[in-house]
Amino acid sequence: MVNETERMSAVDAAWLRMDRPTNLMMIIGVIVFDGHVDFPRFRRTIEERFLKFPRFRCRAVQDALSASWERDPDFDLDQHVFKVALPAPAGQAELEALVSDLAGTDLDRRRPMWRFDVIEDFAGGGAMILRIHHCYADGIAMVRVFLTLMDPEADPRKPRPTAAGHDPSGTADDAALPWLDRLNVPGAAIMQRVLTEGAQWFGKAADLTRNPEQAAELARHALGIAVELTRVATLADDPPTRFKGELGTRKIAAWTEPLPLAEVKAVAKALGCTVNDLLMSTAAGALGAYLRDHGEATAGLTIRATVPVNLRDPQAAVSLGNHFGLVFLDLPIGIRDPLERLFAVHASMTALKNSYQPVLTLGLMATLGMLPGSVEAAAIDLLASKATTVATNVLGPSQPRYMTGRRISRMIFWVPQSGDIGLGISILSYAGQVQFGLIADYKRVPDPAALTARFHDEFEKIVLALLLGPYLRSAA
């Protein structure tokens, strides 16, 4: 960023204005280390690597219909990197409580809206909590930014990836990508050109007359987007459950012990589905079981999750900003049979493979960012009424990573919930483990540990159904 100010993209401006006291637009990350964190070294890492992205020195300035990035003339790293102590016994419960408190605490809008809290006394080791406003970047970009802060070994001798995202070691498989990256998102390239080139696109439209095949392709995508718009607009509101309702300002976070990724892959292969089918079905089972534990009937009940879909080039350099769309994924939480539910989730995911929903929702966010805030709020409420939870499933590094010389033993990330959605589910694969995490409004889920414990239970039910399947079929 050369100039002192820069106009914010319409999509980023939309996220900036989406804050509500009951839902702050913050991405939250938790990193757990296997040893104590050297705070001065951590601070240097942020200064040398994180701040190589100029935007992190900028604050967001909003006016009536737009917003800008403005370089903070009084930038002070000590206002963004803090040392925090947990109360005894400084275990997971205490760390979850701190994350919960910070999730409901707004960032200082007079400064760049990001903050690191370093905990030196967590469970015999250390931990770190990141909060950053969604207008700076989406969760996909932030995980990739985090990879530039990490090393492949405790004392690396190899060249570091640059801030631009180039990795001299060529380990492209370690790029953090969401599960829907691998799906065919029709029209994504066209939508990116429209959003990035703006009015120039229409000037280029005349060129289509000399290339009729391109005109036909554009018309096909336009029709597909129009059909998808009708489909989304006519979606019924999600059914009422204890997960839906009035929100408060108190958030609460919890996470589970991880599952072995190798076991998850083996079960998915044996059942002829994808790892993502299996994990999302496990999450659906946990949500349904939690409702039944609280006396709610779930027979025949299906809710929706909004799932981010990356629309940036996964092999391109690390770039900030928001470049993702959303899909509405059916979660059949009323199906108690684990295999029947798994195959229903598989069918829902298959139906989304050629969906225009990601392109549509990205374009909608760009439009809302240029309209009055009241219009944006009404549109967000409409979209939020059609879903109960936000669910992310991110593939992180397959091998352990280090930061400030300490091995990272666990990573958890949450993206914010918008409108009146009060439940967020995070699934992240890292170093051979799958981590489930939950963040929720306290009024909706006051006992999140009771829900997160269900993730393991539901996965074990799928494994048991797989093992007993041949026996049950022979007995029948």
DAZIQUI-V918283 format. One record per residue. N is the residue number from 1. RES is the residue in one small letter. SS is DSSP state (@ for helix, = for strand, . for the rest). OMEGA is omega in radians with two decimals (999 if undefined). D_CENTER is the distance of its C-alpha to the mean C-alpha in Angstrom with 1 decimal. Layout:
[[N/RES/SS/OMEGA/D_CENTER] [N/RES/SS/OMEGA/D_CENTER]]
This chain:
[[1/m/./-3.07/26.0] [2/v/./-3.10/29.8] [3/n/./3.11/30.6] [4/e/./3.09/30.1] [5/t/=/3.12/28.2] [6/e/=/3.13/26.0] [7/r/=/3.13/25.0] [8/m/./3.09/21.3] [9/s/./-3.12/19.9] [10/a/@/-3.14/20.0] [11/v/@/3.12/16.2] [12/d/@/3.11/15.5] [13/a/@/3.10/18.4] [14/a/@/3.12/17.0] [15/w/@/3.11/13.9] [16/l/@/-3.07/16.6] [17/r/./-3.02/18.7] [18/m/./-3.13/16.2] [19/d/./2.96/16.7] [20/r/=/3.10/18.7] [21/p/./-3.11/20.3] [22/t/./3.11/18.6] [23/n/=/3.11/15.0] [24/l/./-3.05/14.4] [25/m/./3.14/11.8] [26/m/=/2.89/10.7] [27/i/=/-3.11/7.9] [28/i/=/3.10/9.5] [29/g/=/3.07/10.2] [30/v/=/3.07/13.1] [31/i/=/3.11/15.4] [32/v/=/-3.12/18.5] [33/f/=/-3.14/21.6] [34/d/./3.09/24.7] [35/g/./-3.14/27.0] [36/h/./-3.10/27.7] [37/v/./3.02/26.0] [38/d/./-3.00/28.5] [39/f/@/3.10/27.5] [40/p/@/3.12/29.6] [41/r/@/3.09/28.2] [42/f/@/3.13/24.5] [43/r/@/3.12/25.5] [44/r/@/3.12/27.1] [45/t/@/3.12/24.1] [46/i/@/-3.11/22.0] [47/e/@/-3.04/25.1] [48/e/@/-3.03/25.7] [49/r/./-3.11/22.4] [50/f/@/-3.08/19.7] [51/l/@/2.98/22.2] [52/k/@/2.97/23.2] [53/f/./-3.02/20.5] [54/p/@/-3.08/22.8] [55/r/@/-3.11/20.3] [56/f/@/3.00/19.5] [57/r/@/-3.04/23.2] [58/c/=/3.02/22.9] [59/r/=/-3.13/22.5] [60/a/=/-3.12/21.4] [61/v/=/-3.03/24.6] [62/q/=/2.99/24.6] [63/d/./-2.99/27.6] [64/a/./-3.03/28.5] [65/l/./-3.10/26.8] [66/s/./-3.14/24.9] [67/a/=/-3.11/23.5] [68/s/=/2.95/24.2] [69/w/=/-3.12/23.2] [70/e/=/-3.14/26.1] [71/r/=/-3.13/26.9] [72/d/./-3.08/27.5] [73/p/./-3.12/31.2] [74/d/./-3.07/31.1] [75/f/./-3.12/28.1] [76/d/./-3.10/28.4] [77/l/@/-3.13/26.1] [78/d/@/3.05/27.5] [79/q/@/-3.08/25.8] [80/h/./-3.14/22.3] [81/v/=/-3.02/22.9] [82/f/=/3.03/24.4] [83/k/=/-3.06/25.9] [84/v/=/3.07/25.4] [85/a/./3.07/27.4] [86/l/./3.03/26.5] [87/p/./3.11/29.3] [88/a/./0.13/31.1] [89/p/./3.04/30.4] [90/a/./3.11/27.2] [91/g/./-3.07/25.3] [92/q/@/-3.13/22.0] [93/a/@/-3.13/23.1] [94/e/@/3.11/23.8] [95/l/@/3.09/20.6] [96/e/@/3.13/18.6] [97/a/@/3.13/20.9] [98/l/@/3.10/20.3] [99/v/@/3.14/16.5] [100/s/@/3.13/17.2] [101/d/@/-3.11/19.7] [102/l/@/-3.14/17.7] [103/a/@/3.11/14.8] [104/g/./-3.10/17.6] [105/t/./-3.09/19.3] [106/d/./3.06/18.9] [107/l/./-3.14/19.1] [108/d/./-3.07/22.4] [109/r/./3.05/22.5] [110/r/./-3.09/25.8] [111/r/./2.97/24.0] [112/p/./-2.95/21.0] [113/m/./3.01/18.1] [114/w/=/-3.07/16.7] [115/r/=/3.01/18.1] [116/f/=/3.00/18.4] [117/d/=/-3.08/20.2] [118/v/=/3.13/21.9] [119/i/=/-3.04/23.4] [120/e/=/-2.98/26.4] [121/d/=/-3.08/27.7] [122/f/=/3.00/25.0] [123/a/./3.13/26.5] [124/g/./3.13/28.9] [125/g/=/-3.14/26.4] [126/g/=/3.13/23.8] [127/a/=/3.13/20.2] [128/m/=/3.10/18.1] [129/i/=/3.06/15.7] [130/l/=/2.92/13.9] [131/r/=/3.10/13.1] [132/i/=/-3.12/12.7] [133/h/=/-3.06/12.8] [134/h/./-3.12/10.3] [135/c/./3.13/13.5] [136/y/./-3.09/13.8] [137/a/=/3.04/10.9] [138/d/./-3.10/7.4] [139/g/@/3.12/4.8] [140/i/@/3.14/6.6] [141/a/@/-3.09/9.7] [142/m/@/3.07/9.4] [143/v/@/3.12/9.2] [144/r/@/3.04/12.1] [145/v/@/-3.14/13.8] [146/f/@/3.13/13.8] [147/l/@/3.10/15.6] [148/t/@/3.10/18.3] [149/l/@/-3.01/19.0] [150/m/./3.13/19.6] [151/d/=/3.12/22.8] [152/p/./3.12/23.8] [153/e/./-3.02/26.5] [154/a/./3.12/27.7] [155/d/./-3.00/30.2] [156/p/./3.04/29.1] [157/r/./-3.14/32.0] [158/k/./3.07/30.1] [159/p/./3.13/29.1] [160/r/./2.94/25.7] [161/p/./3.13/23.1] [162/t/./3.12/23.7] [163/a/./3.13/21.4] [164/a/./3.06/21.6] [165/g/./3.14/19.8] [166/h/./-3.13/23.0] [167/d/./-3.10/23.4] [168/p/./-3.12/27.1] [169/s/./3.05/26.7] [170/g/./-3.11/25.1] [171/t/./-3.08/22.5] [172/a/@/-3.11/20.4] [173/d/@/-3.14/19.2] [174/d/@/3.07/17.2] [175/a/./-3.11/14.8] [176/a/./-3.05/11.2] [177/l/=/3.08/10.2] [178/p/=/-3.02/8.2] [179/w/@/-3.08/10.8] [180/l/@/3.04/11.8] [181/d/@/-3.04/12.9] [182/r/@/3.13/16.1] [183/l/./3.12/16.9] [184/n/./3.13/19.4] [185/v/./-3.07/18.0] [186/p/./3.06/21.4] [187/g/./-3.08/22.2] [188/a/@/-3.13/19.1] [189/a/@/3.12/21.6] [190/i/@/-3.14/23.7] [191/m/@/3.12/21.0] [192/q/@/3.12/20.0] [193/r/@/3.12/23.8] [194/v/@/-3.07/24.3] [195/l/@/-3.07/21.6] [196/t/@/-3.08/22.8] [197/e/@/3.04/26.4] [198/g/./-3.05/26.9] [199/a/@/3.13/30.5] [200/q/@/-3.13/31.6] [201/w/@/-3.07/30.2] [202/f/@/3.06/32.8] [203/g/@/3.13/35.5] [204/k/@/-3.11/34.5] [205/a/@/3.14/34.8] [206/a/@/3.13/38.5] [207/d/@/-3.12/38.0] [208/l/@/-3.14/36.7] [209/t/@/3.12/40.3] [210/r/@/3.12/41.4] [211/n/./-3.05/38.7] [212/p/@/-3.12/38.8] [213/e/@/3.08/36.5] [214/q/@/3.10/33.7] [215/a/@/3.13/34.7] [216/a/@/3.13/34.6] [217/e/@/3.12/31.1] [218/l/@/3.13/29.9] [219/a/@/3.13/31.7] [220/r/@/3.12/30.1] [221/h/@/3.13/26.6] [222/a/@/3.11/27.6] [223/l/@/3.13/29.0] [224/g/@/3.12/26.0] [225/i/@/3.12/23.8] [226/a/@/3.11/26.5] [227/v/@/-3.14/26.6] [228/e/@/3.10/22.8] [229/l/@/3.11/23.2] [230/t/@/-3.11/25.9] [231/r/@/-3.13/24.0] [232/v/@/-3.11/21.0] [233/a/@/-3.09/23.5] [234/t/./3.04/25.6] [235/l/./3.08/23.0] [236/a/./3.04/24.3] [237/d/./3.08/22.6] [238/d/./-3.09/20.9] [239/p/./3.14/23.6] [240/p/./3.01/24.3] [241/t/./3.09/23.3] [242/r/./3.10/23.0] [243/f/./-3.12/19.2] [244/k/./3.11/20.1] [245/g/./-3.12/22.3] [246/e/./3.13/23.1] [247/l/./3.03/20.6] [248/g/./-3.14/21.7] [249/t/./-3.13/20.6] [250/r/./3.09/20.2] [251/k/=/-3.11/16.9] [252/i/=/-3.05/17.0] [253/a/=/3.08/14.9] [254/a/=/3.08/15.9] [255/w/=/-3.03/15.2] [256/t/./2.86/17.5] [257/e/./-3.05/19.6] [258/p/./3.01/18.0] [259/l/=/3.06/19.3] [260/p/=/-3.11/21.2] [261/l/@/-3.14/19.4] [262/a/@/3.12/22.9] [263/e/@/3.12/23.8] [264/v/@/3.14/20.7] [265/k/@/-3.12/21.6] [266/a/@/3.13/25.3] [267/v/@/3.14/24.8] [268/a/@/-3.14/22.7] [269/k/@/-3.13/25.4] [270/a/@/-3.11/28.1] [271/l/@/3.11/26.8] [272/g/./3.11/26.2] [273/c/./3.11/22.6] [274/t/./3.05/19.4] [275/v/@/-3.11/17.4] [276/n/@/3.02/14.5] [277/d/@/-3.07/17.1] [278/l/@/-3.09/18.2] [279/l/@/3.14/15.1] [280/m/@/3.06/14.1] [281/s/@/3.07/17.8] [282/t/@/3.10/17.9] [283/a/@/3.12/15.2] [284/a/@/3.11/17.3] [285/g/@/3.13/20.4] [286/a/@/3.14/19.3] [287/l/@/3.13/18.6] [288/g/@/-3.14/21.9] [289/a/@/3.12/23.8] [290/y/@/3.13/22.6] [291/l/@/3.13/24.0] [292/r/@/3.07/27.2] [293/d/@/-3.13/27.6] [294/h/./2.98/27.7] [295/g/./-3.14/30.3] [296/e/./3.08/28.4] [297/a/./-3.09/29.5] [298/t/./-3.09/26.9] [299/a/./3.13/29.3] [300/g/./-3.03/28.1] [301/l/./3.03/24.9] [302/t/./3.04/21.8] [303/i/=/3.14/18.8] [304/r/=/2.98/15.8] [305/a/=/2.95/12.1] [306/t/=/-3.04/10.2] [307/v/=/3.10/7.9] [308/p/=/3.11/6.5] [309/v/=/-3.10/9.2] [310/n/=/3.08/10.0] [311/l/./3.04/13.5] [312/r/./3.11/14.5] [313/d/./-3.08/16.9] [314/p/./-3.14/15.4] [315/q/./-3.13/18.8] [316/a/./3.10/19.2] [317/a/./3.10/19.3] [318/v/./3.12/16.3] [319/s/./3.13/16.0] [320/l/./-3.09/14.4] [321/g/=/-3.10/13.7] [322/n/./-3.10/11.5] [323/h/./-3.13/12.2] [324/f/=/3.01/10.2] [325/g/=/-3.12/11.4] [326/l/=/2.93/10.7] [327/v/=/3.08/12.7] [328/f/=/-3.08/14.2] [329/l/=/3.08/14.6] [330/d/=/3.05/17.6] [331/l/=/-3.08/17.5] [332/p/./-3.03/21.2] [333/i/./3.12/21.3] [334/g/./3.12/25.0] [335/i/./-3.07/25.9] [336/r/./3.09/27.1] [337/d/./-3.01/28.3] [338/p/@/-3.12/25.5] [339/l/@/3.09/26.5] [340/e/@/3.11/27.1] [341/r/@/3.12/23.6] [342/l/@/-3.11/22.2] [343/f/@/3.06/24.2] [344/a/@/3.08/23.2] [345/v/@/3.10/19.4] [346/h/@/3.13/20.6] [347/a/@/3.12/22.5] [348/s/@/3.14/19.7] [349/m/@/3.12/17.5] [350/t/@/-3.13/20.6] [351/a/@/-3.12/21.3] [352/l/./-3.01/18.0] [353/k/./3.13/19.0] [354/n/./-3.08/21.0] [355/s/./3.02/19.3] [356/y/./-3.09/19.5] [357/q/@/3.14/16.8] [358/p/@/3.13/14.2] [359/v/@/-3.13/17.1] [360/l/@/-3.07/18.4] [361/t/@/3.06/15.4] [362/l/@/3.09/15.0] [363/g/@/3.12/18.7] [364/l/@/3.13/18.7] [365/m/@/3.10/16.4] [366/a/@/3.12/18.9] [367/t/@/-3.12/21.7] [368/l/@/3.13/20.6] [369/g/./3.13/20.3] [370/m/./-3.11/24.0] [371/l/./3.11/25.2] [372/p/./-3.10/26.3] [373/g/@/-3.13/23.9] [374/s/@/3.10/25.5] [375/v/@/3.12/24.8] [376/e/@/-3.11/21.1] [377/a/@/3.14/21.0] [378/a/@/3.14/22.9] [379/a/@/3.12/20.7] [380/i/@/3.10/17.5] [381/d/@/-3.14/19.5] [382/l/@/3.13/20.6] [383/l/@/-3.10/17.3] [384/a/@/-3.13/16.0] [385/s/./-3.08/19.3] [386/k/./-3.14/18.4] [387/a/./-3.14/15.5] [388/t/./-3.07/15.3] [389/t/=/2.95/11.8] [390/v/=/-3.10/8.1] [391/a/=/3.09/7.0] [392/t/=/3.09/4.6] [393/n/=/-3.01/7.1] [394/v/=/3.06/7.4] [395/l/=/3.12/11.1] [396/g/./-3.13/12.2] [397/p/./3.14/15.9] [398/s/./3.13/18.4] [399/q/./3.14/20.9] [400/p/./3.09/20.9] [401/r/./-3.09/20.2] [402/y/=/3.06/22.2] [403/m/=/-3.04/21.9] [404/t/./3.09/25.1] [405/g/./-3.12/26.9] [406/r/=/3.11/25.0] [407/r/=/3.06/23.3] [408/i/=/-3.10/19.7] [409/s/=/-3.09/19.9] [410/r/=/3.05/16.4] [411/m/=/3.10/12.8] [412/i/=/3.11/10.2] [413/f/=/3.01/6.9] [414/w/=/2.96/5.6] [415/v/./-3.08/4.4] [416/p/./3.01/7.8] [417/q/./-3.08/9.8] [418/s/./3.12/12.4] [419/g/./-3.14/16.1] [420/d/./3.04/17.3] [421/i/./-3.04/14.4] [422/g/./-3.05/14.7] [423/l/=/3.10/12.6] [424/g/=/3.13/9.0] [425/i/=/3.14/8.8] [426/s/=/3.03/7.0] [427/i/=/-3.10/8.9] [428/l/=/3.09/9.5] [429/s/=/-3.13/12.8] [430/y/=/3.01/14.9] [431/a/./3.06/18.7] [432/g/./3.14/19.7] [433/q/=/3.07/17.7] [434/v/=/-3.08/14.9] [435/q/=/3.00/13.4] [436/f/=/3.05/12.5] [437/g/=/-3.12/11.4] [438/l/=/2.96/11.8] [439/i/=/-2.98/11.9] [440/a/=/2.99/14.3] [441/d/=/-3.07/17.0] [442/y/./3.13/20.2] [443/k/./-3.10/22.3] [444/r/./-3.12/20.3] [445/v/./-3.11/19.8] [446/p/./-3.09/22.2] [447/d/./-3.01/22.3] [448/p/@/3.14/18.8] [449/a/@/3.11/20.5] [450/a/@/3.12/22.4] [451/l/@/-3.10/19.3] [452/t/@/3.10/17.6] [453/a/@/-3.12/21.1] [454/r/@/3.14/21.1] [455/f/@/3.13/18.4] [456/h/@/3.14/21.2] [457/d/@/-3.09/23.8] [458/e/@/3.07/22.3] [459/f/@/3.13/21.7] [460/e/@/3.09/25.4] [461/k/@/3.10/26.6] [462/i/@/3.12/25.3] [463/v/@/-3.13/27.0] [464/l/@/3.11/30.1] [465/a/@/3.10/30.3] [466/l/@/-3.09/30.1] [467/l/@/-3.09/32.9] [468/l/@/-3.07/35.1] [469/g/@/3.14/34.7] [470/p/@/-3.14/37.7] [471/y/@/-3.12/39.8] [472/l/@/3.14/39.0] [473/r/@/3.14/39.9] [474/s/@/3.11/43.1] [475/a/@/3.14/44.1] [476/a/./999/43.7]]
